[in-house]
Amino acid sequence: MSAGSRPTALVTGAGRAAGIAASLVLDLARHTPLGRLKMPQDCAHPVTFLGPAEGGWINGRLLQCDGGLA
């Protein structure tokens, strides 16, 4: 983990399979500015933007994909 970053909740099939209570998910979502938990595509979209040559001038930055918690 990079300095200045912190883990945030991510909705995945593994979490659902592990039996994480729906009430916990709703409680975590209420504490985010966007009112929902992060989905895998929420992290994938910025990565697919930065990966190709079009994102080549953006470098040396920590991109927080945390829904506004930072």
Buried (B, 14 or more C-beta within 10 A) or exposed (E): EEEEEEEBBBBBEEBEEEEBEEEEBEEBBEEBEEEBBBEEEBBEEBEEEBEEEEEEEEEEEEEBBBBEEE
